[in-house]
Amino acid sequence: MKKRKTFGQIIITAMFIWSALLCHFEASSLRETGDILNATLYWFFGLTAVLGAFRFKIAELIYGLIEFKNKNKK
């Protein structure tokens, strides 16, 4: 299951991380102005961007869990 990362995948991963940082800084400024609801939404969007950046590691974890489950069934 070892797959080489292409240049496009690396760029997209970097953009996910950049989006998460932008969302965090926007949420921090919204919290300082007292807009907690929008700040919470921005932090949620930042969290989903971080999860997008780790999409390959999350997929490896899920495949590993499925493989572990199938080995223990037999």
C-alpha positions, -999 to 999 in steps of 0.1 A, spaced: 0 0 0 30 23 -1 22 50 -26 45 77 -38 33 112 -32 30 133 -63 38 170 -64 1 179 -67 -7 159 -35 20 178 -16 7 211 -28 -29 203 -19 -17 191 16 2 224 21 -29 243 11 -50 224 36 -26 234 63 -25 270 51 -63 271 52 -63 257 87 -40 285 98 -61 312 81 -92 298 98 -75 298 132 -63 334 129 -97 346 117 -114 327 145 -90 343 170 -98 378 158 -136 370 158 -133 358 194 -116 390 205 -144 410 190 -170 389 208 -184 369 179 -181 335 195 -205 317 171 -186 326 140 -153 319 158 -165 284 167 -175 279 130 -141 290 118 -123 267 143 -145 238 130 -135 246 94 -99 247 105 -102 213 121 -117 199 89 -88 214 69 -63 197 93 -81 164 88 -79 170 51 -42 175 54 -39 142 72 -62 123 48 -36 98 37 -26 89 73 -63 86 82 -68 63 53 -38 42 63 -52 39 99 -86 28 86 -71 3 62 -50 -10 91 -80 -14 114 -99 -32 87 -70 -55 81 -66 -61 118 -103 -69 121 -102 -93 92 -72 -112 106 -88 -116 140 -121 -129 124 -105 -161 111 
